[in-house]
């Protein structure tokens, strides 16, 4: 798997917590592969084989939940950690 090209810096996270659309989209893009992984389910076929599919409804629910939780991100804690580095 290719290494993640998109990174989330503290500024982007701060702006996402404030509700800025471009930053929220960047957060969703950053976690897109992980969301797909979480939304992938196995369906047993009549012949006994197992097929993996992405449950699109579950994928949407996970993305929406992420967007709902972004305002609760512990920003002060993250700033303290960033200051240590």
N, CA and C of each residue as an Amber inpcrd file, in Angstrom:
protein
   255
   0.8360000  -1.1760000   0.0000000   0.0000000   0.0000000   0.0000000
   0.8830000   1.2420000   0.0000000   0.4700000   2.2340000  -0.7810000
   1.2120000   3.4730000  -0.8690000   1.1030000   4.2370000   0.4420000
   2.2030000   4.8660000   0.8370000   2.2070000   5.6210000   2.0830000
   1.2690000   6.8180000   1.9680000   0.6250000   7.1610000   3.0570000
  -0.3350000   8.2660000   3.0840000   0.3570000   9.5730000   2.7070000
  -0.1100000  10.2310000   1.6300000   0.4840000  11.4790000   1.1760000
  -0.0740000  12.6740000   1.9340000  -1.3200000  12.6240000   2.2680000
  -1.9880000  13.7190000   2.9620000  -1.6550000  13.6380000   4.4530000
  -1.2340000  14.7500000   5.0210000  -0.9830000  14.7670000   6.4620000
  -1.8370000  15.8500000   7.0940000  -2.1450000  15.6530000   8.3300000
  -2.9270000  16.6420000   9.0700000  -1.9940000  17.3940000  10.0010000
  -1.8480000  18.6750000   9.7470000  -1.0440000  19.4910000  10.6450000
  -1.9640000  20.1350000  11.6780000  -1.3650000  20.6890000  12.7030000
  -2.1490000  21.2650000  13.7990000  -3.0630000  22.3930000  13.3180000
  -2.5690000  23.1900000  12.3890000  -3.3940000  24.2920000  11.8760000
  -4.6600000  23.7540000  11.2070000  -4.5140000  22.7240000  10.3900000
  -5.6800000  22.1360000   9.7180000  -6.6680000  21.5930000  10.7410000
  -6.1590000  20.9570000  11.7670000  -7.0350000  20.4160000  12.8090000
  -7.7680000  21.5440000  13.5350000  -7.0420000  22.6150000  13.8660000
  -7.6760000  23.7660000  14.5330000  -8.8050000  24.3380000  13.6870000
  -8.5410000  24.4920000  12.3910000  -9.5400000  25.0620000  11.4860000
 -10.7200000  24.1020000  11.3220000 -10.4510000  22.7950000  11.2970000
 -11.5340000  21.8040000  11.2030000 -12.4110000  21.8530000  12.4510000
 -11.7860000  21.9810000  13.6130000 -12.5460000  22.0860000  14.8640000
 -13.4500000  23.3210000  14.8210000 -12.9730000  24.3850000  14.1670000
 -13.7750000  25.6090000  14.0360000 -14.8830000  25.4550000  12.9990000
 -14.8460000  24.3660000  12.2130000 -15.9270000  24.0850000  11.2750000
 -15.6850000  24.5310000   9.8460000 -14.4600000  24.8900000   9.5100000
 -14.1520000  25.3420000   8.1440000 -14.2590000  24.1590000   7.1680000
 -15.0050000  24.3690000   6.0850000 -15.3260000  23.2890000   5.1500000
 -14.0840000  22.6360000   4.5450000 -13.1160000  23.4150000   4.0720000
 -11.9400000  22.8350000   3.4180000 -11.1670000  21.9370000   4.3770000
 -11.1100000  22.3320000   5.6580000 -10.3650000  21.5440000   6.6470000
 -11.1200000  20.2520000   6.9800000 -12.4260000  20.3400000   7.0720000
 -13.2280000  19.1350000   7.3200000 -13.0630000  18.1500000   6.1710000
 -13.0450000  18.6560000   4.9440000 -12.8410000  17.7900000   3.7810000
 -11.4580000  17.1420000   3.8130000 -10.4520000  17.8960000   4.2740000
  -9.1020000  17.3490000   4.3620000  -9.0290000  16.2240000   5.4110000
  -9.7350000  16.4050000   6.5220000  -9.7810000  15.3600000   7.5550000
 -10.4630000  14.1120000   6.9970000 -11.5810000  14.2960000   6.3070000
 -12.2750000  13.1480000   5.7080000 -11.3830000  12.4440000   4.6850000
 -10.6620000  13.2170000   3.8800000  -9.7700000  12.6270000   2.8820000
  -8.6460000  11.8460000   3.5630000  -8.1340000  12.3800000   4.6640000
  -7.0600000  11.7240000   5.3940000  -7.5010000  10.3520000   5.9090000
  -8.7330000  10.2700000   6.3930000  -9.2410000   9.0300000   6.9680000
 -10.0450000   8.1790000   5.9830000 -10.0990000   8.5540000   4.7170000
 -10.9350000   7.8540000   3.7370000 -10.6220000   6.3610000   3.6360000
  -9.3470000   6.0190000   3.5310000  -8.9830000   4.5970000   3.4160000
  -9.3770000   3.8150000   4.6680000  -9.1870000   4.4170000   5.8240000
  -9.5360000   3.7530000   7.0770000 -11.0510000   3.5730000   7.1820000
 -11.8010000   4.5720000   6.7500000 -13.2650000   4.4790000   6.7760000
 -13.7320000   3.3490000   5.8680000 -13.1270000   3.2390000   4.6850000
 -13.4830000   2.1470000   3.7690000 -13.1630000   0.7980000   4.4130000
 -12.0220000   0.7110000   5.0780000 -11.6450000  -0.5290000   5.7560000
 -12.6730000  -0.8970000   6.8300000 -13.0970000   0.0910000   7.6000000
 -14.0870000  -0.1630000   8.6520000 -15.4510000  -0.5410000   8.0890000
 -15.7800000  -0.0180000   6.9070000 -17.0900000  -0.2600000   6.3030000
 -17.1080000  -1.5010000   5.4110000 -16.0010000  -2.2010000   5.3130000
 -15.9490000  -3.4070000   4.4920000 -16.4890000  -4.5920000   5.2780000
 -17.4500000  -5.2630000   4.6730000 -18.0910000  -6.4120000   5.3180000
 -17.9300000  -7.6440000   4.4340000 -18.0020000  -8.7960000   5.0530000
 -17.9030000 -10.0570000   4.3230000 -19.3090000 -10.6390000   4.1560000
 -19.6080000 -11.0160000   2.9250000 -20.9050000 -11.6060000   2.6020000
 -20.6570000 -13.0340000   2.1260000 -21.3040000 -13.9790000   2.7860000
 -21.1510000 -15.3720000   2.3680000 -22.0340000 -15.6220000   1.1500000
 -21.4300000 -16.1870000   0.1240000 -22.1190000 -16.4910000  -1.1290000
 -22.7940000 -17.8690000  -1.0260000 -23.7710000 -18.1270000  -1.8920000
 -24.4580000 -19.4300000  -1.8680000 -23.5170000 -20.6210000  -2.0390000
 -22.3910000 -20.4160000  -2.7470000 -21.4580000 -21.5290000  -2.9480000
 -20.4930000 -21.7060000  -1.7790000 -20.6530000 -20.8780000  -0.7280000
 -19.8220000 -20.9900000   0.4550000 -18.6280000 -20.0540000   0.4640000
 -18.3410000 -19.4220000  -0.6620000 -17.2310000 -18.4680000  -0.7030000
 -17.6420000 -17.1740000  -0.0050000 -16.6530000 -16.3810000   0.3080000
 -16.9080000 -15.1220000   1.0050000 -16.4780000 -13.9740000   0.0990000
 -17.3590000 -13.0100000  -0.0330000 -17.0830000 -11.8390000  -0.8630000
 -17.0340000 -10.6120000   0.0510000 -16.0120000  -9.7820000  -0.1270000
 -15.9050000  -8.5470000   0.6480000 -16.4770000  -7.4030000  -0.1720000
 -17.3480000  -6.6190000   0.4780000 -17.9180000  -5.4370000  -0.1720000
 -17.8890000  -4.2720000   0.8030000 -17.9240000  -3.0770000   0.2510000
 -18.0010000  -1.8770000   1.0820000 -19.4700000  -1.5450000   1.2720000
 -19.8980000  -1.5210000   2.5160000 -21.2650000  -1.1360000   2.8550000
 -21.3180000   0.3930000   2.7940000 -21.9010000   0.9110000   1.7350000
 -21.9030000   2.3630000   1.5090000 -22.6680000   3.1190000   2.5960000
 -23.7520000   2.5220000   3.1110000 -24.4890000   3.1780000   4.1960000
 -23.6250000   3.2890000   5.4490000 -22.9200000   2.2110000   5.7770000
 -22.0370000   2.2120000   6.9370000 -20.9010000   3.2100000   6.7330000
 -20.3690000   3.2680000   5.5250000 -19.3020000   4.2160000   5.1970000
 -19.7720000   5.6550000   5.4520000 -20.9800000   5.9680000   5.0180000
 -21.5350000   7.3070000   5.2360000 -21.7400000   7.5860000   6.7270000
 -22.2270000   6.5920000   7.4490000 -22.4490000   6.7620000   8.8870000
 -21.1380000   7.0320000   9.6200000 -20.0880000   6.3110000   9.2540000
 -18.7830000   6.5040000   9.8970000 -18.2490000   7.8930000   9.5820000
 -18.3590000   8.3140000   8.3260000 -17.9080000   9.6590000   7.9440000
 -18.6700000  10.7460000   8.6810000 -19.9720000  10.5840000   8.8050000
 -20.7820000  11.5700000   9.5300000 -20.4220000  11.6040000  11.0120000
 -20.1850000  10.4390000  11.5840000 -19.8000000  10.3770000  12.9990000
 -18.4630000  11.0910000  13.2110000 -17.5300000  10.8900000  12.2920000
 -16.2470000  11.5890000  12.3750000 -16.4740000  13.1020000  12.3430000
 -17.2980000  13.5640000  11.4190000 -17.5800000  14.9990000  11.3330000
 -18.2420000  15.5300000  12.6040000 -19.1160000  14.7340000  13.1980000
 -19.7810000  15.1420000  14.4460000 -18.7940000  15.2600000  15.5990000
 -17.7720000  14.4150000  15.6070000 -16.8320000  14.3700000  16.7280000
 -15.6650000  15.3460000  16.6040000 -15.4310000  15.8870000  15.4340000
 -14.2990000  16.8040000  15.2520000 -14.3410000  17.9880000  16.2240000
 -15.4990000  18.6100000  16.4690000 -15.5140000  19.7280000  17.4370000
 -15.0990000  19.3220000  18.8530000 -15.1400000  18.0350000  19.1710000
 -14.7630000  17.5580000  20.5050000 -13.2810000  17.1990000  20.6110000
 -12.5300000  17.4380000  19.5490000 -11.1140000  17.1010000  19.5490000
 -10.3960000  17.8790000  20.6540000  -9.5480000  17.2100000  21.4460000
  -8.8430000  17.8880000  22.5520000  -7.7110000  18.7780000  22.0180000
  -8.0810000  19.9460000  21.5350000  -7.1500000  20.8500000  20.8690000
  -6.0500000  21.3560000  21.7910000  -6.3890000  21.6830000  23.0240000
  -5.3760000  22.1990000  23.9600000  -4.3040000  21.1520000  24.2350000
  -4.7250000  19.9110000  24.3650000  -3.7850000  18.8070000  24.5810000
  -2.8400000  18.6590000  23.3910000  -3.4060000  18.7630000  22.1910000
  -2.6090000  18.6470000  20.9710000  -1.6000000  19.7850000  20.8650000
  -2.0170000  20.9760000  21.2550000  -1.0940000  22.1220000  21.2280000
   0.0530000  21.9250000  22.1930000  -0.2380000  21.3830000  23.3700000
   0.8170000  21.1120000  24.3550000   1.8000000  20.0800000  23.8170000
   1.2780000  19.0280000  23.1820000   2.1420000  17.9910000  22.6110000
   3.0090000  18.5650000  21.4970000   2.4100000  19.4220000  20.6700000
   3.1590000  20.0240000  19.5640000   4.2610000  20.9370000  20.0880000
   4.0020000  21.6000000  21.2020000   4.9910000  22.4970000  21.7850000
   6.1940000  21.7210000  22.3290000   5.9560000  20.4810000  22.7760000
   7.0380000  19.6510000  23.3060000   7.9940000  19.2230000  22.2030000
   7.4800000  19.0870000  20.9800000   8.3020000  18.5790000  19.8770000
   9.2260000  19.5860000  19.3250000
